[in-house]
Amino acid sequence: MEHTPDESLTTMPHYAQFWQRAFAYIFDWIVINIFNSLVILPVLKIANLTLPPPIDIATAQKKVNTAILNNPNISFSEIMALVGVNVPNYLTIILILAGINCLYYAQMEASPLQGTLGKMMMGLKVADMQGNRISFLKALTRHLAKFLSFITFGIGYIMAAFTEHKQALHDKLAECTVLKK
């Protein structure tokens, strides 16, 4: 008698493992930082939006302490100006870099490729719970929900190692999963 495999076992999705996802994330982090360093930051510099130079902590501490002693009502912006930080420029740069990060993840995961460069390198794809491609809005929601995975001291990410469908907190919130191709 010949043994035939149960058909339901052959059609079960193959969920991405925690370490595969972690390596994909590390690769994407490197890609995004190279892109920002080579393209975005030079463009921002041309637009006169620059990050402050590194500061000497001891000198900055002395400046701040002296300023607070001389004026206890000094504002946060005034303190930042003392140590060479232009708060509006700094916030603008942070928002631009965060926006690029969001667009990278959401656009790549909603595209026909269904994954970022890191996920493609690891042979993974982002899908809804039925294995279908996700919309841009769902991909954006998933990416923004990563903030919750982060602020739980990383437990939201670690959940992917232990949940039934290998979902992190942000996957569960967006009703998505990461599959092996």
Contacts in CASP RR format, 6 or more apart in sequence:
PFRMAT RR
TARGET T0000
AUTHOR 0000-0000-0000
METHOD contacts of the structure
MODEL  1
MEHTPDESLTTMPHYAQFWQRAFAYIFDWIVINIFNSLVILPVLKIANLT
LPPPIDIATAQKKVNTAILNNPNISFSEIMALVGVNVPNYLTIILILAGI
NCLYYAQMEASPLQGTLGKMMMGLKVADMQGNRISFLKALTRHLAKFLSF
ITFGIGYIMAAFTEHKQALHDKLAECTVLKK
13 131 0 8 1.000
13 165 0 8 1.000
13 177 0 8 1.000
13 179 0 8 1.000
14 179 0 8 1.000
14 180 0 8 1.000
15 165 0 8 1.000
15 166 0 8 1.000
15 177 0 8 1.000
15 178 0 8 1.000
15 179 0 8 1.000
15 180 0 8 1.000
16 122 0 8 1.000
16 124 0 8 1.000
16 160 0 8 1.000
16 166 0 8 1.000
16 178 0 8 1.000
16 179 0 8 1.000
16 180 0 8 1.000
17 161 0 8 1.000
17 166 0 8 1.000
18 158 0 8 1.000
18 160 0 8 1.000
18 161 0 8 1.000
18 166 0 8 1.000
20 122 0 8 1.000
20 123 0 8 1.000
20 124 0 8 1.000
20 180 0 8 1.000
21 119 0 8 1.000
21 122 0 8 1.000
21 124 0 8 1.000
21 160 0 8 1.000
21 168 0 8 1.000
21 178 0 8 1.000
23 118 0 8 1.000
23 122 0 8 1.000
24 116 0 8 1.000
24 118 0 8 1.000
24 119 0 8 1.000
24 121 0 8 1.000
24 122 0 8 1.000
24 124 0 8 1.000
25 118 0 8 1.000
27 117 0 8 1.000
27 118 0 8 1.000
27 121 0 8 1.000
27 122 0 8 1.000
28 104 0 8 1.000
28 105 0 8 1.000
28 116 0 8 1.000
28 117 0 8 1.000
28 118 0 8 1.000
28 119 0 8 1.000
31 116 0 8 1.000
31 117 0 8 1.000
31 118 0 8 1.000
32 100 0 8 1.000
32 101 0 8 1.000
32 104 0 8 1.000
35 100 0 8 1.000
36 97 0 8 1.000
36 100 0 8 1.000
40 96 0 8 1.000
40 97 0 8 1.000
40 100 0 8 1.000
41 51 0 8 1.000
44 50 0 8 1.000
44 93 0 8 1.000
44 96 0 8 1.000
49 89 0 8 1.000
49 92 0 8 1.000
49 93 0 8 1.000
49 96 0 8 1.000
50 89 0 8 1.000
50 93 0 8 1.000
51 90 0 8 1.000
51 93 0 8 1.000
52 83 0 8 1.000
52 84 0 8 1.000
52 85 0 8 1.000
52 86 0 8 1.000
52 90 0 8 1.000
55 83 0 8 1.000
55 84 0 8 1.000
60 82 0 8 1.000
60 83 0 8 1.000
63 82 0 8 1.000
63 83 0 8 1.000
64 79 0 8 1.000
64 82 0 8 1.000
64 83 0 8 1.000
67 74 0 8 1.000
67 78 0 8 1.000
67 79 0 8 1.000
67 82 0 8 1.000
68 74 0 8 1.000
68 79 0 8 1.000
76 87 0 8 1.000
77 87 0 8 1.000
80 86 0 8 1.000
80 87 0 8 1.000
80 90 0 8 1.000
81 87 0 8 1.000
101 143 0 8 1.000
102 140 0 8 1.000
102 143 0 8 1.000
102 144 0 8 1.000
104 116 0 8 1.000
105 116 0 8 1.000
105 139 0 8 1.000
105 142 0 8 1.000
105 143 0 8 1.000
106 136 0 8 1.000
106 139 0 8 1.000
106 140 0 8 1.000
106 142 0 8 1.000
106 143 0 8 1.000
107 136 0 8 1.000
107 139 0 8 1.000
108 115 0 8 1.000
108 116 0 8 1.000
108 117 0 8 1.000
108 119 0 8 1.000
109 115 0 8 1.000
109 116 0 8 1.000
109 119 0 8 1.000
109 126 0 8 1.000
109 134 0 8 1.000
109 139 0 8 1.000
109 142 0 8 1.000
109 143 0 8 1.000
110 133 0 8 1.000
110 134 0 8 1.000
110 135 0 8 1.000
110 136 0 8 1.000
110 138 0 8 1.000
110 139 0 8 1.000
112 133 0 8 1.000
113 120 0 8 1.000
113 125 0 8 1.000
114 125 0 8 1.000
114 126 0 8 1.000
114 127 0 8 1.000
114 133 0 8 1.000
114 134 0 8 1.000
115 124 0 8 1.000
115 125 0 8 1.000
115 126 0 8 1.000
118 124 0 8 1.000
119 125 0 8 1.000
119 126 0 8 1.000
119 178 0 8 1.000
123 180 0 8 1.000
123 181 0 8 1.000
124 178 0 8 1.000
124 179 0 8 1.000
124 180 0 8 1.000
124 181 0 8 1.000
125 178 0 8 1.000
125 179 0 8 1.000
125 181 0 8 1.000
126 134 0 8 1.000
126 139 0 8 1.000
126 142 0 8 1.000
126 176 0 8 1.000
126 177 0 8 1.000
126 178 0 8 1.000
126 179 0 8 1.000
127 133 0 8 1.000
127 134 0 8 1.000
127 176 0 8 1.000
127 177 0 8 1.000
127 178 0 8 1.000
127 179 0 8 1.000
128 134 0 8 1.000
128 138 0 8 1.000
128 175 0 8 1.000
128 176 0 8 1.000
128 177 0 8 1.000
129 165 0 8 1.000
129 175 0 8 1.000
129 176 0 8 1.000
129 177 0 8 1.000
131 177 0 8 1.000
131 179 0 8 1.000
134 142 0 8 1.000
134 174 0 8 1.000
134 176 0 8 1.000
138 174 0 8 1.000
138 175 0 8 1.000
138 176 0 8 1.000
139 174 0 8 1.000
141 173 0 8 1.000
141 174 0 8 1.000
142 170 0 8 1.000
142 171 0 8 1.000
142 173 0 8 1.000
142 174 0 8 1.000
142 176 0 8 1.000
143 170 0 8 1.000
145 169 0 8 1.000
145 170 0 8 1.000
145 173 0 8 1.000
145 174 0 8 1.000
146 168 0 8 1.000
146 170 0 8 1.000
148 156 0 8 1.000
148 169 0 8 1.000
148 170 0 8 1.000
148 173 0 8 1.000
149 155 0 8 1.000
149 156 0 8 1.000
149 157 0 8 1.000
149 159 0 8 1.000
149 168 0 8 1.000
149 169 0 8 1.000
149 170 0 8 1.000
150 156 0 8 1.000
150 157 0 8 1.000
152 169 0 8 1.000
155 169 0 8 1.000
156 168 0 8 1.000
156 169 0 8 1.000
156 170 0 8 1.000
157 168 0 8 1.000
157 169 0 8 1.000
158 168 0 8 1.000
159 167 0 8 1.000
159 168 0 8 1.000
159 169 0 8 1.000
159 172 0 8 1.000
160 166 0 8 1.000
160 167 0 8 1.000
160 168 0 8 1.000
160 171 0 8 1.000
160 178 0 8 1.000
163 172 0 8 1.000
165 171 0 8 1.000
165 177 0 8 1.000
166 177 0 8 1.000
166 178 0 8 1.000
167 176 0 8 1.000
167 177 0 8 1.000
167 178 0 8 1.000
171 177 0 8 1.000
171 178 0 8 1.000
END
